[in-house]
Amino acid sequence: MYSVLIIEDDLSVSGVIESILQEGGFEVYCASDGQSGLALLHEKRPDLILCDIIMPNMDGHIVLENIMRERTLADIPFVFISGLGSRSDVRRGMTEGADDYLSKPFSANELLNVVNSRIRRRETILQRQDNITFQEEQTILRKSITKREIEVLKMVGQGITSKTISEQLRVSLRTVEAHRTSLMNKLGAPNAASLAR
């Protein structure tokens, strides 16, 4: 189940949006201001953020600015929901890094279409990145890793201990450790545990 964070100071508006999203099958978190929205964002890490612009203390632009500064959060789709619907308002939001802009009032269908399309797009991008990373790793494997190292890597990936690997491959424990060290260097793995992924 995908999750959505609503940052909206008008509780009647956030209540309506929450109901629409819950009926659409989403898990929903609500915050009534920018500060609590950022706190909830760090705690829950939702799949998408819907954020009003005009709010007390911290407006939507500042919320987005804070999010864009954090690499671990900047990839979450961010959609402004606002009564400010002029062309310059929309342009400003998109220039700042918002993924979409919904002008109030909007229909349930418009809301669900934007949320679904933005989450789907993010999933596609993440899948492509995973495929690229996997292809890079395969290229490294083909070019620089020996057959014996591939055997060791497969066994490490299955969670087999160095001692058992040495017994099954009939090599010394020192040789297995040398292969693991070599694999970490070639694959850029920070530690032996990361090889298992």
HELIX and SHEET records of a PDB file:
HELIX    1   1 LEU A   11  GLU A   23  1                                  13    
HELIX    2   2 GLY A   34  LYS A   44  1                                  11    
HELIX    3   3 GLY A   60  ARG A   69  1                                  10    
HELIX    4   4 ARG A   87  GLU A   96  1                                  10    
HELIX    5   5 ALA A  108  SER A  144  1                                  37    
HELIX    6   6 LYS A  147  GLY A  157  1                                  11    
HELIX    7   7 SER A  162  LEU A  169  1                                   8    
HELIX    8   8 LEU A  173  LEU A  187  1                                  15    
HELIX    9   9 ALA A  192  LEU A  195  1                                   4    
SHEET    1   A 5 GLU A  27  ALA A  31  0                                        
SHEET    2   A 5 SER A   3  ILE A   7  1                                        
SHEET    3   A 5 LEU A  48  CYS A  51  1                                        
SHEET    4   A 5 PHE A  78  SER A  82  1                                        
SHEET    5   A 5 ASP A 100  SER A 103  1                                        
END                                                                             
